[in-house]
Amino acid sequence: MWFRLDLRLADNDALDRALAEHAAVVPVFIWSPEEEGAWPPGAASRWWLNQSLAQLQAELERRGSRLIIRRGPAEEELRTLAADCGATAVFWNRRYEPAVIARDRALKEHLPERGIEAESCPGNLLFEPWTIHNLSGKPFQVFTAFGRRCVRMAAPPQPKPAPAQIPAAALWPRSLAICDLGLEPKIDWAAGLRETWQPGEAGATARLAAFLDGAVGNYGAGRDRPDLTGTSRLSPHLHFGEISARQIWHAAQRIHDSEPYLRQILWREFAHHLLFHFPGTPNEPLRPEFRAFPWRVDAKMLKAWTQGRTGYPLVDAGMRELWHTGWIHNRVRMVVASFLVKHLLIPWQEGAAWFWDTLVDADLANNTMGWQWTAGCGADAAPYFRIFNPTLQAEKFDPAGAYVRRWVPELGSTKYPLPIVNHEAARERALAALVTMKERSR
């Protein structure tokens, strides 16, 4: 059983299949970031992975098993592992990133040539991306229509419990220690991450229970308030597969007034739908006319944005929250992203790359859709001429200033910088850039 972004024992299709069809199962994790294409896990993701693997290892040992850790090309390591322990089959749950899809297709072709059965199972989505399409058989590019189609689909299967025992192999192959993967940072910048998160399946289950016992009932309004605990904060647990989308979906459906939250689960499905059908979008805009947009290269402005030193309190609060906790509130994500691509005219790809390295929930599908939505160049995107005013956004969504005061304690003193751009001037410049793009793309 090859674990990837499915670091849980409950509702794990590949694990269940392996246990049902074979007398013994060898759980394996292979660290091969080079096979992730242009998007190997960033620093914050590697920190989370280190903790999550430790939790998975402990859970397996409680069930009479263990986690075999390897590093290197997946195909080479899987062949070696199969030979070492006499395995005749490899099971895994699918992923939907372009580079991983290509790698897995090659594995399904090459492993059987060596007498090893290769079986992939549905990944951590409610619906496989190729099963959702419009009446013409084409992928959706508008969320509302996509969501309606999902609702009309047969309900996702009920989640299955974790196995009580996992039959051990007669011969265990050699294994690296988790620390041998070098996932932890050499300079300890992760103190804020440690105090904020509990990676692993147990942490995911506890966070879901707390959310369903509290904030889910007011999610429609509370999710826009960064000063309140109004969101689930399940995104990193979902990305690493410590909890399944089906577990969340069915648990939330049992709660009154959960529709606004369930809609966000479908937005996640939409992000993966787009990445699967438009695999070039992590680097290129879905709307081709945006290739002619007059972006600016400005290292000084970009640095001010990454450091939370723009002179706009809500923007700076969000970027500092991101650096300290590896997470940023979704409303504030939109504000800081809009500031980068519209106030500063810096390409959305720069923001996506920074988020990729610093977010514990860095997910290629969600990250790509979010940045293209903000930049106006993706599916169902906000119009580029919709330019957030960071001051008005703070007044509306952080009315008492509690969020800003937490992350920008020097606000009001001479230590806080002046705004690096004037809002009205930046707005006019952004609208002029949009006109230039349209003229270039005619």
Secondary structure by P-SEA (a helix, b strand, c coil): ccccccccccccaaaaaaaacccbbbbbccccccccccccccaaaaaaaaaaaaaaaaaaaaacbbbbbbbccaaaaaaaaaaaccccbbbbbbbccaaaaaaaaaaaaccccccbbbbbccccccccccccccccccccccaaaaaaaaaacccccccccccccccccccccccccccccccccccccaaaaaacccccaaaaaaaaaaaaaccccccccccccccccccccaaaaaaaccccaaaaaaaaaacccaaaaaaaaaaaaaaaaaaaaccccccccccccccccbbbbbaaaaaaaaacccccaaaaaaaaaaaacccccaaaaaaaaaaaaccccccaaaaaaaaaaccccccaaaaaaaaaaaaccccccccccccccaaaaaaaccccccccccccccccccccccccccaaaaaaaaaaaaaaaaaaac
